[in-house]
Amino acid sequence: MFNHMVEHNKDEQLDHIFHALADTTRREMVRMIASHDRTVSELAEPFHMSLAAASKHIKVLERSGLLERSIQGRTHMCRLNPRTMSRAMEWLQFYERLWNVQFDALERELNKAKKEEH
C-alpha cells in the first residue's frame, strides 16, 4: 500500500513537471533561472507581461517543484530546484534507453540486409 502511494506521488509530480514544461513561457523562465536566481520582475520582462501574469506562470512552476521562491523584503527571488529537474530526466532517460535498444536492433537488421544484397 505504501509503495503504491509513493509511486502515485511520483507520477503526480511528473504530471506537474511536464505540465509546467509544456508551456513555452515557463520553459523560457526555467532556462532563465538555470543560470542564476531571478526576481519575478526579471522573469516577466522579456515577455512584456504583467507581474500578475508572470506570477501565474511562476505558481505553476512552484507547484511542479521546478522553481523555489523566497522573499527578501519586498522582492520575490526565484531559483531552480535541480532535484525536480533530475526526476524528469530520470523518467526520460528510461525511455531513451528503451529507444536506443530498439534503434540498435534496427541498425543491426539494416546492416544485415545490406550485406545480404552484396
KOLGU-4560 file (N, C-alpha, C; in nm, 3 decimals, padded with zeros to 5 digits):
<recs>
<n_xx: 00.083 n_yy: -00.120 n_zz: 00.000 ca_xx: 00.000 ca_yy: 00.000 ca_zz: 00.000 c_xx: 00.087 c_yy: 00.125 c_zz: 00.000 mol: A seq: 1 type: MET>
<n_xx: 00.189 n_yy: 00.128 n_zz: 00.087 ca_xx: 00.277 ca_yy: 00.244 ca_zz: 00.095 c_xx: 00.350 c_yy: 00.268 c_zz: -00.036 mol: A seq: 2 type: PHE>
<n_xx: 00.405 n_yy: 00.159 n_zz: -00.096 ca_xx: 00.477 ca_yy: 00.173 ca_zz: -00.223 c_xx: 00.387 c_yy: 00.228 c_zz: -00.332 mol: A seq: 3 type: ASN>
<n_xx: 00.262 n_yy: 00.183 n_zz: -00.333 ca_xx: 00.167 ca_yy: 00.233 ca_zz: -00.432 c_xx: 00.146 c_yy: 00.384 c_zz: -00.414 mol: A seq: 4 type: HIS>
<n_xx: 00.135 n_yy: 00.429 n_zz: -00.290 ca_xx: 00.118 ca_yy: 00.573 ca_zz: -00.263 c_xx: 00.240 c_yy: 00.652 c_zz: -00.305 mol: A seq: 5 type: MET>
<n_xx: 00.360 n_yy: 00.598 n_zz: -00.280 ca_xx: 00.484 ca_yy: 00.665 ca_zz: -00.320 c_xx: 00.489 c_yy: 00.676 c_zz: -00.471 mol: A seq: 6 type: VAL>
<n_xx: 00.459 n_yy: 00.566 n_zz: -00.542 ca_xx: 00.459 ca_yy: 00.568 ca_zz: -00.688 c_xx: 00.356 c_yy: 00.666 c_zz: -00.742 mol: A seq: 7 type: GLU>
<n_xx: 00.237 n_yy: 00.669 n_zz: -00.680 ca_xx: 00.133 ca_yy: 00.763 ca_zz: -00.722 c_xx: 00.182 c_yy: 00.907 c_zz: -00.706 mol: A seq: 8 type: HIS>
<n_xx: 00.248 n_yy: 00.937 n_zz: -00.595 ca_xx: 00.300 ca_yy: 01.072 ca_zz: -00.572 c_xx: 00.407 c_yy: 01.108 c_zz: -00.675 mol: A seq: 9 type: ASN>
<n_xx: 00.493 n_yy: 01.010 n_zz: -00.711 ca_xx: 00.595 ca_yy: 01.035 ca_zz: -00.813 c_xx: 00.528 c_yy: 01.064 c_zz: -00.947 mol: A seq: 10 type: LYS>
<n_xx: 00.426 n_yy: 00.983 n_zz: -00.980 ca_xx: 00.354 ca_yy: 01.005 ca_zz: -01.106 c_xx: 00.287 c_yy: 01.142 c_zz: -01.108 mol: A seq: 11 type: ASP>
<n_xx: 00.227 n_yy: 01.178 n_zz: -00.996 ca_xx: 00.160 ca_yy: 01.308 ca_zz: -00.986 c_xx: 00.262 c_yy: 01.422 c_zz: -01.001 mol: A seq: 12 type: GLU>
<n_xx: 00.378 n_yy: 01.405 n_zz: -00.940 ca_xx: 00.481 ca_yy: 01.509 ca_zz: -00.953 c_xx: 00.528 c_yy: 01.520 c_zz: -01.098 mol: A seq: 13 type: GLN>
<n_xx: 00.546 n_yy: 01.405 n_zz: -01.165 ca_xx: 00.585 ca_yy: 01.409 ca_zz: -01.307 c_xx: 00.478 c_yy: 01.478 c_zz: -01.390 mol: A seq: 14 type: LEU>
<n_xx: 00.351 n_yy: 01.453 n_zz: -01.359 ca_xx: 00.242 ca_yy: 01.522 ca_zz: -01.429 c_xx: 00.257 c_yy: 01.673 c_zz: -01.414 mol: A seq: 15 type: ASP>
<n_xx: 00.285 n_yy: 01.718 n_zz: -01.293 ca_xx: 00.302 ca_yy: 01.862 ca_zz: -01.268 c_xx: 00.426 c_yy: 01.917 c_zz: -01.341 mol: A seq: 16 type: HIS>
<n_xx: 00.533 n_yy: 01.841 n_zz: -01.340 ca_xx: 00.657 ca_yy: 01.885 ca_zz: -01.406 c_xx: 00.634 c_yy: 01.901 c_zz: -01.555 mol: A seq: 17 type: ILE>
<n_xx: 00.579 n_yy: 01.798 n_zz: -01.619 ca_xx: 00.561 ca_yy: 01.804 ca_zz: -01.764 c_xx: 00.452 c_yy: 01.903 c_zz: -01.804 mol: A seq: 18 type: PHE>
<n_xx: 00.353 n_yy: 01.922 n_zz: -01.719 ca_xx: 00.254 ca_yy: 02.027 ca_zz: -01.744 c_xx: 00.322 c_yy: 02.164 c_zz: -01.741 mol: A seq: 19 type: HIS>
<n_xx: 00.407 n_yy: 02.185 n_zz: -01.642 ca_xx: 00.477 ca_yy: 02.313 ca_zz: -01.631 c_xx: 00.568 c_yy: 02.337 c_zz: -01.753 mol: A seq: 20 type: ALA>
<n_xx: 00.635 n_yy: 02.233 n_zz: -01.797 ca_xx: 00.729 ca_yy: 02.247 ca_zz: -01.909 c_xx: 00.660 c_yy: 02.247 c_zz: -02.045 mol: A seq: 21 type: LEU>
<n_xx: 00.530 n_yy: 02.220 n_zz: -02.048 ca_xx: 00.456 ca_yy: 02.218 ca_zz: -02.175 c_xx: 00.435 c_yy: 02.358 c_zz: -02.231 mol: A seq: 22 type: ALA>
<n_xx: 00.456 n_yy: 02.459 n_zz: -02.150 ca_xx: 00.432 ca_yy: 02.597 ca_zz: -02.192 c_xx: 00.564 c_yy: 02.665 c_zz: -02.228 mol: A seq: 23 type: ASP>
<n_xx: 00.568 n_yy: 02.729 n_zz: -02.343 ca_xx: 00.689 ca_yy: 02.796 ca_zz: -02.392 c_xx: 00.740 c_yy: 02.902 c_zz: -02.294 mol: A seq: 24 type: THR>
<n_xx: 00.651 n_yy: 02.982 n_zz: -02.240 ca_xx: 00.691 ca_yy: 03.087 ca_zz: -02.147 c_xx: 00.756 c_yy: 03.028 c_zz: -02.023 mol: A seq: 25 type: THR>
<n_xx: 00.696 n_yy: 02.924 n_zz: -01.969 ca_xx: 00.752 ca_yy: 02.863 ca_zz: -01.848 c_xx: 00.885 c_yy: 02.795 c_zz: -01.877 mol: A seq: 26 type: ARG>
<n_xx: 00.900 n_yy: 02.732 n_zz: -01.995 ca_xx: 01.030 ca_yy: 02.672 ca_zz: -02.030 c_xx: 01.137 c_yy: 02.779 c_zz: -02.037 mol: A seq: 27 type: ARG>
<n_xx: 01.103 n_yy: 02.894 n_zz: -02.092 ca_xx: 01.199 ca_yy: 03.004 ca_zz: -02.100 c_xx: 01.232 c_yy: 03.055 c_zz: -01.961 mol: A seq: 28 type: GLU>
<n_xx: 01.133 n_yy: 03.062 n_zz: -01.873 ca_xx: 01.159 ca_yy: 03.105 ca_zz: -01.734 c_xx: 01.255 c_yy: 03.008 c_zz: -01.666 mol: A seq: 29 type: MET>
<n_xx: 01.235 n_yy: 02.879 n_zz: -01.688 ca_xx: 01.326 ca_yy: 02.778 ca_zz: -01.630 c_xx: 01.466 c_yy: 02.799 c_zz: -01.685 mol: A seq: 30 type: VAL>
<n_xx: 01.476 n_yy: 02.824 n_zz: -01.815 ca_xx: 01.609 ca_yy: 02.849 ca_zz: -01.876 c_xx: 01.674 c_yy: 02.970 c_zz: -01.811 mol: A seq: 31 type: ARG>
<n_xx: 01.595 n_yy: 03.074 n_zz: -01.787 ca_xx: 01.649 ca_yy: 03.197 ca_zz: -01.728 c_xx: 01.700 c_yy: 03.175 c_zz: -01.585 mol: A seq: 32 type: MET>
<n_xx: 01.626 n_yy: 03.099 n_zz: -01.505 ca_xx: 01.670 ca_yy: 03.079 ca_zz: -01.366 c_xx: 01.776 c_yy: 02.970 c_zz: -01.355 mol: A seq: 33 type: ILE>
<n_xx: 01.799 n_yy: 02.896 n_zz: -01.463 ca_xx: 01.905 ca_yy: 02.796 ca_zz: -01.460 c_xx: 02.042 c_yy: 02.861 c_zz: -01.447 mol: A seq: 34 type: ALA>
<n_xx: 02.057 n_yy: 02.980 n_zz: -01.504 ca_xx: 02.187 ca_yy: 03.047 ca_zz: -01.499 c_xx: 02.208 c_yy: 03.120 c_zz: -01.367 mol: A seq: 35 type: SER>
<n_xx: 02.104 n_yy: 03.182 n_zz: -01.313 ca_xx: 02.111 ca_yy: 03.243 ca_zz: -01.181 c_xx: 01.971 c_yy: 03.284 c_zz: -01.133 mol: A seq: 36 type: HIS>
<n_xx: 01.959 n_yy: 03.306 n_zz: -01.003 ca_xx: 01.831 ca_yy: 03.344 ca_zz: -00.945 c_xx: 01.780 c_yy: 03.472 c_zz: -01.010 mol: A seq: 37 type: ASP>
<n_xx: 01.648 n_yy: 03.482 n_zz: -01.022 ca_xx: 01.585 ca_yy: 03.600 ca_zz: -01.084 c_xx: 01.469 c_yy: 03.647 c_zz: -00.998 mol: A seq: 38 type: ARG>
<n_xx: 01.438 n_yy: 03.774 n_zz: -01.011 ca_xx: 01.319 ca_yy: 03.828 ca_zz: -00.947 c_xx: 01.199 c_yy: 03.802 c_zz: -01.038 mol: A seq: 39 type: THR>
<n_xx: 01.080 n_yy: 03.814 n_zz: -00.982 ca_xx: 00.958 ca_yy: 03.799 ca_zz: -01.063 c_xx: 00.959 c_yy: 03.902 c_zz: -01.176 mol: A seq: 40 type: VAL>
<n_xx: 01.001 n_yy: 04.023 n_zz: -01.146 ca_xx: 01.007 ca_yy: 04.129 ca_zz: -01.249 c_xx: 01.102 c_yy: 04.090 c_zz: -01.362 mol: A seq: 41 type: SER>
<n_xx: 01.216 n_yy: 04.033 n_zz: -01.327 ca_xx: 01.312 ca_yy: 03.991 ca_zz: -01.430 c_xx: 01.255 c_yy: 03.878 c_zz: -01.516 mol: A seq: 42 type: GLU>
<n_xx: 01.178 n_yy: 03.790 n_zz: -01.454 ca_xx: 01.118 ca_yy: 03.680 ca_zz: -01.531 c_xx: 01.006 c_yy: 03.731 c_zz: -01.622 mol: A seq: 43 type: LEU>
<n_xx: 00.935 n_yy: 03.835 n_zz: -01.579 ca_xx: 00.823 ca_yy: 03.888 ca_zz: -01.658 c_xx: 00.871 c_yy: 03.975 c_zz: -01.774 mol: A seq: 44 type: ALA>
<n_xx: 00.982 n_yy: 04.044 n_zz: -01.755 ca_xx: 01.026 ca_yy: 04.146 ca_zz: -01.851 c_xx: 01.039 c_yy: 04.101 c_zz: -01.997 mol: A seq: 45 type: GLU>
<n_xx: 01.106 n_yy: 03.989 n_zz: -02.028 ca_xx: 01.122 ca_yy: 03.954 ca_zz: -02.170 c_xx: 00.990 c_yy: 03.922 c_zz: -02.240 mol: A seq: 46 type: PRO>
<n_xx: 00.886 n_yy: 03.893 n_zz: -02.162 ca_xx: 00.758 ca_yy: 03.855 ca_zz: -02.221 c_xx: 00.660 c_yy: 03.971 c_zz: -02.227 mol: A seq: 47 type: PHE>
<n_xx: 00.703 n_yy: 04.087 n_zz: -02.177 ca_xx: 00.618 ca_yy: 04.206 ca_zz: -02.176 c_xx: 00.481 c_yy: 04.172 c_zz: -02.115 mol: A seq: 48 type: HIS>
<n_xx: 00.485 n_yy: 04.105 n_zz: -02.000 ca_xx: 00.361 ca_yy: 04.067 ca_zz: -01.933 c_xx: 00.356 c_yy: 04.134 c_zz: -01.796 mol: A seq: 49 type: MET>
<n_xx: 00.238 n_yy: 04.140 n_zz: -01.743 ca_xx: 00.219 ca_yy: 04.199 ca_zz: -01.611 c_xx: 00.281 c_yy: 04.107 c_zz: -01.506 mol: A seq: 50 type: SER>
<n_xx: 00.306 n_yy: 04.164 n_zz: -01.389 ca_xx: 00.358 ca_yy: 04.083 ca_zz: -01.279 c_xx: 00.256 c_yy: 03.977 c_zz: -01.238 mol: A seq: 51 type: LEU>
<n_xx: 00.127 n_yy: 04.010 n_zz: -01.249 ca_xx: 00.022 ca_yy: 03.914 ca_zz: -01.215 c_xx: 00.026 c_yy: 03.794 c_zz: -01.310 mol: A seq: 52 type: ALA>
<n_xx: 00.045 n_yy: 03.819 n_zz: -01.439 ca_xx: 00.053 ca_yy: 03.710 ca_zz: -01.537 c_xx: 00.178 c_yy: 03.626 c_zz: -01.514 mol: A seq: 53 type: ALA>
<n_xx: 00.290 n_yy: 03.693 n_zz: -01.487 ca_xx: 00.415 ca_yy: 03.620 ca_zz: -01.459 c_xx: 00.400 c_yy: 03.536 c_zz: -01.333 mol: A seq: 54 type: ALA>
<n_xx: 00.332 n_yy: 03.591 n_zz: -01.235 ca_xx: 00.311 ca_yy: 03.520 ca_zz: -01.109 c_xx: 00.231 c_yy: 03.392 c_zz: -01.130 mol: A seq: 55 type: SER>
<n_xx: 00.136 n_yy: 03.393 n_zz: -01.222 ca_xx: 00.058 ca_yy: 03.271 ca_zz: -01.251 c_xx: 00.150 c_yy: 03.162 c_zz: -01.307 mol: A seq: 56 type: LYS>
<n_xx: 00.239 n_yy: 03.201 n_zz: -01.398 ca_xx: 00.334 ca_yy: 03.105 ca_zz: -01.453 c_xx: 00.428 c_yy: 03.053 c_zz: -01.343 mol: A seq: 57 type: HIS>
<n_xx: 00.473 n_yy: 03.144 n_zz: -01.259 ca_xx: 00.565 ca_yy: 03.106 ca_zz: -01.152 c_xx: 00.498 c_yy: 03.010 c_zz: -01.053 mol: A seq: 58 type: ILE>
<n_xx: 00.370 n_yy: 03.031 n_zz: -01.026 ca_xx: 00.297 ca_yy: 02.942 ca_zz: -00.936 c_xx: 00.289 c_yy: 02.801 c_zz: -00.994 mol: A seq: 59 type: LYS>
<n_xx: 00.271 n_yy: 02.789 n_zz: -01.124 ca_xx: 00.269 ca_yy: 02.657 ca_zz: -01.189 c_xx: 00.406 c_yy: 02.591 c_zz: -01.173 mol: A seq: 60 type: VAL>
<n_xx: 00.512 n_yy: 02.668 n_zz: -01.193 ca_xx: 00.648 ca_yy: 02.615 ca_zz: -01.178 c_xx: 00.676 c_yy: 02.577 c_zz: -01.032 mol: A seq: 61 type: LEU>
<n_xx: 00.625 n_yy: 02.655 n_zz: -00.938 ca_xx: 00.641 ca_yy: 02.623 ca_zz: -00.796 c_xx: 00.567 c_yy: 02.494 c_zz: -00.761 mol: A seq: 62 type: GLU>
<n_xx: 00.444 n_yy: 02.481 n_zz: -00.809 ca_xx: 00.363 ca_yy: 02.363 ca_zz: -00.781 c_xx: 00.432 c_yy: 02.236 c_zz: -00.832 mol: A seq: 63 type: ARG>
<n_xx: 00.502 n_yy: 02.250 n_zz: -00.944 ca_xx: 00.573 ca_yy: 02.135 ca_zz: -01.001 c_xx: 00.700 c_yy: 02.104 c_zz: -00.923 mol: A seq: 64 type: SER>
<n_xx: 00.749 n_yy: 02.200 n_zz: -00.846 ca_xx: 00.873 ca_yy: 02.183 ca_zz: -00.772 c_xx: 00.996 c_yy: 02.227 c_zz: -00.850 mol: A seq: 65 type: GLY>
<n_xx: 00.977 n_yy: 02.272 n_zz: -00.975 ca_xx: 01.091 ca_yy: 02.316 ca_zz: -01.056 c_xx: 01.151 c_yy: 02.447 c_zz: -01.005 mol: A seq: 66 type: LEU>
<n_xx: 01.069 n_yy: 02.528 n_zz: -00.944 ca_xx: 01.111 ca_yy: 02.661 ca_zz: -00.901 c_xx: 01.082 c_yy: 02.676 c_zz: -00.753 mol: A seq: 67 type: LEU>
<n_xx: 01.174 n_yy: 02.740 n_zz: -00.683 ca_xx: 01.153 ca_yy: 02.775 ca_zz: -00.543 c_xx: 01.158 c_yy: 02.927 c_zz: -00.534 mol: A seq: 68 type: GLU>
<n_xx: 01.065 n_yy: 02.981 n_zz: -00.455 ca_xx: 01.059 ca_yy: 03.127 ca_zz: -00.441 c_xx: 01.089 c_yy: 03.162 c_zz: -00.295 mol: A seq: 69 type: ARG>
<n_xx: 01.171 n_yy: 03.265 n_zz: -00.277 ca_xx: 01.196 ca_yy: 03.316 ca_zz: -00.143 c_xx: 01.168 c_yy: 03.466 c_zz: -00.146 mol: A seq: 70 type: SER>
<n_xx: 01.136 n_yy: 03.519 n_zz: -00.033 ca_xx: 01.103 ca_yy: 03.661 ca_zz: -00.023 c_xx: 01.209 c_yy: 03.730 c_zz: 00.059 mol: A seq: 71 type: ILE>
<n_xx: 01.268 n_yy: 03.832 n_zz: 00.000 ca_xx: 01.370 ca_yy: 03.913 ca_zz: 00.068 c_xx: 01.317 c_yy: 04.056 c_zz: 00.070 mol: A seq: 72 type: GLN>
<n_xx: 01.257 n_yy: 04.094 n_zz: 00.183 ca_xx: 01.190 ca_yy: 04.223 ca_zz: 00.190 c_xx: 01.067 c_yy: 04.220 c_zz: 00.103 mol: A seq: 73 type: GLY>
<n_xx: 01.063 n_yy: 04.308 n_zz: 00.002 ca_xx: 00.951 ca_yy: 04.310 ca_zz: -00.092 c_xx: 00.983 c_yy: 04.239 c_zz: -00.223 mol: A seq: 74 type: ARG>
<n_xx: 01.103 n_yy: 04.185 n_zz: -00.230 ca_xx: 01.149 ca_yy: 04.121 ca_zz: -00.353 c_xx: 01.130 c_yy: 03.971 c_zz: -00.346 mol: A seq: 75 type: THR>
<n_xx: 01.066 n_yy: 03.915 n_zz: -00.448 ca_xx: 01.047 ca_yy: 03.771 ca_zz: -00.459 c_xx: 01.156 c_yy: 03.716 c_zz: -00.551 mol: A seq: 76 type: HIS>
<n_xx: 01.243 n_yy: 03.633 n_zz: -00.495 ca_xx: 01.351 ca_yy: 03.573 ca_zz: -00.572 c_xx: 01.314 c_yy: 03.431 c_zz: -00.611 mol: A seq: 77 type: MET>
<n_xx: 01.343 n_yy: 03.394 n_zz: -00.736 ca_xx: 01.309 ca_yy: 03.262 ca_zz: -00.789 c_xx: 01.438 c_yy: 03.189 c_zz: -00.824 mol: A seq: 78 type: CYS>
<n_xx: 01.443 n_yy: 03.062 n_zz: -00.783 ca_xx: 01.561 ca_yy: 02.981 ca_zz: -00.814 c_xx: 01.516 c_yy: 02.844 c_zz: -00.862 mol: A seq: 79 type: ARG>
<n_xx: 01.600 n_yy: 02.782 n_zz: -00.942 ca_xx: 01.572 ca_yy: 02.650 ca_zz: -00.996 c_xx: 01.596 c_yy: 02.545 c_zz: -00.889 mol: A seq: 80 type: LEU>
<n_xx: 01.511 n_yy: 02.444 n_zz: -00.885 ca_xx: 01.531 ca_yy: 02.329 ca_zz: -00.797 c_xx: 01.580 c_yy: 02.215 c_zz: -00.885 mol: A seq: 81 type: ASN>
<n_xx: 01.710 n_yy: 02.191 n_zz: -00.890 ca_xx: 01.764 ca_yy: 02.090 ca_zz: -00.981 c_xx: 01.720 c_yy: 01.947 c_zz: -00.948 mol: A seq: 82 type: PRO>
<n_xx: 01.684 n_yy: 01.919 n_zz: -00.823 ca_xx: 01.638 ca_yy: 01.783 ca_zz: -00.788 c_xx: 01.513 c_yy: 01.747 c_zz: -00.865 mol: A seq: 83 type: ARG>
<n_xx: 01.424 n_yy: 01.843 n_zz: -00.880 ca_xx: 01.299 ca_yy: 01.817 ca_zz: -00.953 c_xx: 01.327 c_yy: 01.793 c_zz: -01.100 mol: A seq: 84 type: THR>
<n_xx: 01.415 n_yy: 01.873 n_zz: -01.157 ca_xx: 01.451 ca_yy: 01.855 ca_zz: -01.297 c_xx: 01.515 c_yy: 01.718 c_zz: -01.317 mol: A seq: 85 type: MET>
<n_xx: 01.594 n_yy: 01.673 n_zz: -01.220 ca_xx: 01.659 ca_yy: 01.543 ca_zz: -01.235 c_xx: 01.557 c_yy: 01.429 c_zz: -01.232 mol: A seq: 86 type: SER>
<n_xx: 01.447 n_yy: 01.445 n_zz: -01.160 ca_xx: 01.341 ca_yy: 01.342 ca_zz: -01.160 c_xx: 01.282 c_yy: 01.327 c_zz: -01.300 mol: A seq: 87 type: ARG>
<n_xx: 01.259 n_yy: 01.439 n_zz: -01.366 ca_xx: 01.207 ca_yy: 01.434 ca_zz: -01.503 c_xx: 01.310 c_yy: 01.370 c_zz: -01.596 mol: A seq: 88 type: ALA>
<n_xx: 01.436 n_yy: 01.404 n_zz: -01.577 ca_xx: 01.541 ca_yy: 01.347 ca_zz: -01.661 c_xx: 01.552 c_yy: 01.195 c_zz: -01.642 mol: A seq: 89 type: MET>
<n_xx: 01.538 n_yy: 01.148 n_zz: -01.519 ca_xx: 01.541 ca_yy: 01.003 ca_zz: -01.494 c_xx: 01.430 c_yy: 00.933 c_zz: -01.572 mol: A seq: 90 type: GLU>
<n_xx: 01.312 n_yy: 00.992 n_zz: -01.571 ca_xx: 01.200 ca_yy: 00.933 ca_zz: -01.643 c_xx: 01.229 c_yy: 00.931 c_zz: -01.793 mol: A seq: 91 type: TRP>
<n_xx: 01.281 n_yy: 01.041 n_zz: -01.846 ca_xx: 01.312 ca_yy: 01.048 ca_zz: -01.988 c_xx: 01.425 c_yy: 00.952 c_zz: -02.026 mol: A seq: 92 type: LEU>
<n_xx: 01.524 n_yy: 00.938 n_zz: -01.939 ca_xx: 01.637 ca_yy: 00.850 ca_zz: -01.969 c_xx: 01.595 c_yy: 00.704 c_zz: -01.979 mol: A seq: 93 type: GLN>
<n_xx: 01.496 n_yy: 00.663 n_zz: -01.900 ca_xx: 01.444 ca_yy: 00.527 ca_zz: -01.913 c_xx: 01.397 c_yy: 00.503 c_zz: -02.056 mol: A seq: 94 type: PHE>
<n_xx: 01.321 n_yy: 00.597 n_zz: -02.111 ca_xx: 01.268 ca_yy: 00.582 ca_zz: -02.247 c_xx: 01.376 c_yy: 00.603 c_zz: -02.352 mol: A seq: 95 type: TYR>
<n_xx: 01.475 n_yy: 00.683 n_zz: -02.321 ca_xx: 01.588 ca_yy: 00.699 ca_zz: -02.412 c_xx: 01.660 c_yy: 00.564 c_zz: -02.428 mol: A seq: 96 type: GLU>
<n_xx: 01.685 n_yy: 00.495 n_zz: -02.315 ca_xx: 01.750 ca_yy: 00.364 ca_zz: -02.321 c_xx: 01.664 c_yy: 00.265 c_zz: -02.400 mol: A seq: 97 type: ARG>
<n_xx: 01.534 n_yy: 00.267 n_zz: -02.377 ca_xx: 01.442 ca_yy: 00.179 ca_zz: -02.448 c_xx: 01.452 c_yy: 00.203 c_zz: -02.599 mol: A seq: 98 type: LEU>
<n_xx: 01.447 n_yy: 00.329 n_zz: -02.640 ca_xx: 01.453 ca_yy: 00.360 ca_zz: -02.783 c_xx: 01.591 c_yy: 00.329 c_zz: -02.840 mol: A seq: 99 type: TRP>
<n_xx: 01.697 n_yy: 00.350 n_zz: -02.763 ca_xx: 01.831 ca_yy: 00.316 ca_zz: -02.812 c_xx: 01.843 c_yy: 00.167 c_zz: -02.841 mol: A seq: 100 type: ASN>
<n_xx: 01.786 n_yy: 00.084 n_zz: -02.754 ca_xx: 01.786 ca_yy: -00.061 ca_zz: -02.778 c_xx: 01.712 c_yy: -00.091 c_zz: -02.907 mol: A seq: 101 type: VAL>
<n_xx: 01.598 n_yy: -00.026 n_zz: -02.927 ca_xx: 01.519 ca_yy: -00.050 ca_zz: -03.048 c_xx: 01.595 c_yy: -00.004 c_zz: -03.173 mol: A seq: 102 type: GLN>
<n_xx: 01.657 n_yy: 00.113 n_zz: -03.166 ca_xx: 01.731 ca_yy: 00.164 ca_zz: -03.281 c_xx: 01.855 c_yy: 00.079 c_zz: -03.310 mol: A seq: 103 type: PHE>
<n_xx: 01.921 n_yy: 00.031 n_zz: -03.205 ca_xx: 02.037 ca_yy: -00.057 ca_zz: -03.225 c_xx: 01.994 c_yy: -00.185 c_zz: -03.296 mol: A seq: 104 type: ASP>
<n_xx: 01.881 n_yy: -00.241 n_zz: -03.257 ca_xx: 01.830 ca_yy: -00.362 ca_zz: -03.323 c_xx: 01.796 c_yy: -00.334 c_zz: -03.469 mol: A seq: 105 type: ALA>
<n_xx: 01.734 n_yy: -00.220 n_zz: -03.494 ca_xx: 01.702 ca_yy: -00.182 ca_zz: -03.632 c_xx: 01.829 c_yy: -00.166 c_zz: -03.714 mol: A seq: 106 type: LEU>
<n_xx: 01.930 n_yy: -00.102 n_zz: -03.657 ca_xx: 02.057 ca_yy: -00.083 ca_zz: -03.728 c_xx: 02.121 c_yy: -00.218 c_zz: -03.763 mol: A seq: 107 type: GLU>
<n_xx: 02.119 n_yy: -00.311 n_zz: -03.669 ca_xx: 02.174 ca_yy: -00.445 ca_zz: -03.698 c_xx: 02.100 c_yy: -00.512 c_zz: -03.813 mol: A seq: 108 type: ARG>
<n_xx: 01.968 n_yy: -00.502 n_zz: -03.813 ca_xx: 01.889 ca_yy: -00.563 ca_zz: -03.919 c_xx: 01.917 c_yy: -00.498 c_zz: -04.055 mol: A seq: 109 type: GLU>
<n_xx: 01.927 n_yy: -00.365 n_zz: -04.054 ca_xx: 01.957 ca_yy: -00.294 ca_zz: -04.180 c_xx: 02.096 c_yy: -00.330 c_zz: -04.231 mol: A seq: 110 type: LEU>
<n_xx: 02.194 n_yy: -00.339 n_zz: -04.142 ca_xx: 02.329 ca_yy: -00.377 ca_zz: -04.183 c_xx: 02.331 c_yy: -00.520 c_zz: -04.237 mol: A seq: 111 type: ASN>
<n_xx: 02.256 n_yy: -00.608 n_zz: -04.173 ca_xx: 02.248 ca_yy: -00.748 ca_zz: -04.218 c_xx: 02.184 c_yy: -00.754 c_zz: -04.357 mol: A seq: 112 type: LYS>
<n_xx: 02.079 n_yy: -00.678 n_zz: -04.377 ca_xx: 02.011 ca_yy: -00.676 ca_zz: -04.507 c_xx: 02.102 c_yy: -00.618 c_zz: -04.615 mol: A seq: 113 type: ALA>
<n_xx: 02.179 n_yy: -00.516 n_zz: -04.579 ca_xx: 02.272 ca_yy: -00.453 ca_zz: -04.674 c_xx: 02.381 c_yy: -00.551 c_zz: -04.716 mol: A seq: 114 type: LYS>
<n_xx: 02.433 n_yy: -00.629 n_zz: -04.619 ca_xx: 02.538 ca_yy: -00.728 ca_zz: -04.650 c_xx: 02.482 c_yy: -00.837 c_zz: -04.740 mol: A seq: 115 type: LYS>
<n_xx: 02.357 n_yy: -00.876 n_zz: -04.719 ca_xx: 02.296 ca_yy: -00.982 ca_zz: -04.800 c_xx: 02.273 c_yy: -00.936 c_zz: -04.943 mol: A seq: 116 type: GLU>
<n_xx: 02.258 n_yy: -00.804 n_zz: -04.964 ca_xx: 02.239 ca_yy: -00.751 ca_zz: -05.100 c_xx: 02.367 c_yy: -00.763 c_zz: -05.180 mol: A seq: 117 type: GLU>
<n_xx: 02.479 n_yy: -00.754 n_zz: -05.114 ca_xx: 02.608 ca_yy: -00.753 ca_zz: -05.187 c_xx: 02.666 c_yy: -00.886 c_zz: -05.197 mol: A seq: 118 type: HIS>
</recs>
